Amino acid sequence: MDNARLALDYIEVFIWPSVVIAVVAVLVWRFRSQLGGLIDRIRTVNIAGLAQLGASPGPQPEGRPAEGPAVSEGELKAIVEELERTYGGQIDQLQQDYSGLWQRWTTAELYLFYERIYRVIYGTQIRLLQFLQLRGAGGASTQEVWPFFQEHVAAARALPGYVPRFEVYVGYLTGPSQLVTLQPGTGRYVISAYGEGLLRYLVAFGIPMWRPY
């Protein structure tokens, strides 16, 4: 067991930085069953580094004793168990911290996505989203969406040189912003999860629904 204790001492000295500890311990923790199976199968490794699974050692030069593994199978398993006992709690905490950090990061990224949309979306498009939200999975036909576009056209007359087009108006909702889904076959407009999320975002942060045009 001295070899195993020595190997463990070296591990504790050289992998003390938290990130390296986390990586090593996660690998050991998650693949400990596979590692045990590999230990049972690996017998020798040649000079080229190719593992000979299940092979017996070749003949040794005359007068030179056969070289056994530096660490036995039992000692390797003991190292694995020692790593689990030593770093198992740290890994659990690291995974919890990582999950929380990932959730906060994805939420912030989604909020940034909504903020960018709010800067360019028209007020009539927001009202169209509210209308589609009320319609639910049934969505709305082109004829039902058309009045929102007409309202936009009437308000946009104050913009010199701007000529509204319906395909561009609804294309922004169904294309880059992904706020609305155009159902294939039926041609009906249905609010998407992103559209629902944008409306919740505006309500949660008290952002005005009204926008020009």
WOMO-V9914 format. One record per pair of residues at least 6 apart in sequence whose ideal C-beta (glycine too) atoms are under 8 Angstrom apart, sorted by the first residue. I is the first residue (numbers start at 0). J is the second residue. D is the distance in Angstrom with one decimal. If there is no record, write none. Layout:
i=I j=J d=D
i=I j=J d=D
This chain:
i=0 j=74 d=6.3
i=0 j=77 d=6.9
i=2 j=69 d=6.4
i=2 j=70 d=5.0
i=2 j=71 d=7.7
i=2 j=74 d=5.8
i=3 j=70 d=6.2
i=3 j=74 d=3.7
i=3 j=75 d=7.5
i=3 j=77 d=5.1
i=3 j=78 d=5.4
i=3 j=81 d=7.9
i=6 j=70 d=6.1
i=6 j=74 d=7.7
i=6 j=78 d=6.0
i=7 j=78 d=5.7
i=7 j=81 d=5.6
i=7 j=82 d=7.9
i=10 j=23 d=7.6
i=10 j=78 d=7.7
i=10 j=82 d=7.5
i=11 j=85 d=7.8
i=14 j=20 d=5.4
i=14 j=23 d=5.5
i=17 j=89 d=7.9
i=17 j=93 d=7.9
i=20 j=86 d=6.0
i=20 j=89 d=6.7
i=21 j=89 d=7.3
i=21 j=90 d=6.7
i=21 j=93 d=5.1
i=23 j=82 d=7.4
i=23 j=86 d=7.8
i=24 j=82 d=6.1
i=24 j=86 d=3.8
i=24 j=87 d=7.4
i=24 j=89 d=6.7
i=24 j=90 d=4.9
i=25 j=90 d=5.9
i=25 j=93 d=7.8
i=27 j=34 d=7.0
i=27 j=79 d=5.9
i=27 j=82 d=5.0
i=27 j=83 d=6.8
i=27 j=86 d=8.0
i=28 j=82 d=8.0
i=28 j=83 d=6.4
i=28 j=86 d=7.8
i=28 j=87 d=6.6
i=28 j=90 d=5.5
i=31 j=79 d=5.7
i=31 j=83 d=6.9
i=34 j=79 d=6.2
i=35 j=76 d=6.6
i=35 j=79 d=7.5
i=38 j=72 d=5.2
i=38 j=75 d=5.5
i=38 j=76 d=6.7
i=39 j=72 d=7.3
i=40 j=52 d=4.8
i=40 j=53 d=6.0
i=41 j=50 d=5.7
i=41 j=52 d=6.4
i=42 j=51 d=6.4
i=42 j=52 d=7.2
i=42 j=53 d=6.4
i=42 j=54 d=5.6
i=42 j=55 d=6.7
i=42 j=56 d=7.2
i=43 j=51 d=5.1
i=43 j=54 d=6.1
i=43 j=55 d=7.9
i=43 j=56 d=5.4
i=43 j=57 d=7.8
i=44 j=50 d=5.6
i=44 j=51 d=7.2
i=45 j=51 d=6.6
i=56 j=65 d=6.1
i=59 j=65 d=4.8
i=59 j=66 d=7.9
i=70 j=78 d=7.6
i=109 j=196 d=6.9
i=110 j=200 d=6.6
i=112 j=193 d=7.9
i=113 j=196 d=6.8
i=113 j=197 d=5.1
i=113 j=200 d=4.5
i=113 j=201 d=7.9
i=116 j=176 d=5.2
i=116 j=178 d=7.2
i=116 j=197 d=6.2
i=117 j=197 d=7.5
i=117 j=201 d=7.2
i=117 j=206 d=6.6
i=117 j=210 d=8.0
i=120 j=171 d=7.7
i=120 j=176 d=7.3
i=120 j=210 d=6.6
i=121 j=151 d=5.8
i=121 j=168 d=7.9
i=121 j=210 d=6.0
i=121 j=211 d=7.4
i=121 j=212 d=4.6
i=122 j=208 d=7.5
i=122 j=209 d=5.4
i=122 j=210 d=3.4
i=122 j=211 d=6.0
i=122 j=212 d=6.2
i=123 j=147 d=5.0
i=123 j=148 d=7.4
i=123 j=150 d=5.0
i=123 j=151 d=4.2
i=123 j=154 d=7.2
i=123 j=212 d=6.4
i=124 j=147 d=7.4
i=124 j=151 d=7.6
i=124 j=168 d=7.4
i=124 j=171 d=7.3
i=124 j=172 d=6.1
i=125 j=198 d=7.9
i=125 j=201 d=7.7
i=125 j=208 d=5.4
i=125 j=209 d=7.9
i=125 j=210 d=6.2
i=126 j=147 d=6.3
i=126 j=150 d=7.9
i=126 j=208 d=7.6
i=127 j=144 d=6.5
i=127 j=147 d=4.3
i=127 j=172 d=7.3
i=128 j=172 d=7.7
i=128 j=178 d=6.2
i=128 j=179 d=7.4
i=128 j=190 d=5.9
i=128 j=194 d=5.1
i=128 j=197 d=6.9
i=128 j=198 d=6.0
i=129 j=198 d=6.7
i=129 j=208 d=7.5
i=130 j=139 d=6.8
i=130 j=143 d=7.9
i=130 j=147 d=7.2
i=131 j=138 d=6.5
i=131 j=139 d=5.9
i=131 j=179 d=6.6
i=131 j=188 d=6.2
i=131 j=189 d=6.6
i=131 j=190 d=4.0
i=131 j=194 d=7.0
i=132 j=190 d=5.3
i=132 j=194 d=7.4
i=132 j=195 d=6.6
i=132 j=198 d=6.3
i=134 j=189 d=7.8
i=134 j=190 d=7.8
i=136 j=189 d=6.5
i=137 j=187 d=7.4
i=137 j=189 d=7.8
i=138 j=182 d=6.4
i=138 j=185 d=7.8
i=138 j=187 d=3.9
i=138 j=188 d=5.3
i=138 j=189 d=3.7
i=138 j=190 d=7.7
i=139 j=187 d=6.3
i=139 j=188 d=5.2
i=140 j=186 d=7.2
i=140 j=187 d=5.8
i=140 j=188 d=7.7
i=141 j=186 d=6.6
i=141 j=188 d=7.6
i=144 j=169 d=6.5
i=144 j=188 d=5.6
i=145 j=165 d=7.4
i=148 j=163 d=7.2
i=148 j=165 d=5.2
i=148 j=168 d=5.1
i=148 j=169 d=7.4
i=151 j=163 d=5.9
i=151 j=168 d=6.3
i=151 j=212 d=5.6
i=152 j=163 d=4.9
i=154 j=211 d=6.8
i=154 j=212 d=4.6
i=155 j=161 d=5.7
i=155 j=163 d=5.3
i=155 j=212 d=5.0
i=158 j=212 d=7.6
i=169 j=179 d=7.3
i=169 j=181 d=8.0
i=169 j=188 d=7.0
i=172 j=178 d=4.9
i=172 j=179 d=4.0
i=172 j=188 d=7.7
i=172 j=194 d=7.7
i=173 j=179 d=5.0
i=173 j=180 d=6.8
i=173 j=181 d=4.9
i=173 j=188 d=7.4
i=176 j=193 d=7.1
i=177 j=191 d=5.9
i=177 j=193 d=4.9
i=178 j=190 d=7.0
i=178 j=191 d=5.9
i=178 j=193 d=5.4
i=178 j=194 d=3.8
i=178 j=197 d=6.2
i=179 j=188 d=5.3
i=179 j=189 d=6.8
i=179 j=190 d=6.0
i=179 j=191 d=6.1
i=179 j=194 d=5.9
i=180 j=188 d=7.5
i=180 j=189 d=4.9
i=180 j=190 d=7.7
i=180 j=191 d=4.9
i=181 j=187 d=7.6
i=181 j=188 d=6.0
i=181 j=189 d=7.9
i=182 j=188 d=7.7
i=182 j=189 d=5.9
i=200 j=206 d=7.4
i=201 j=207 d=7.8
i=201 j=208 d=6.0
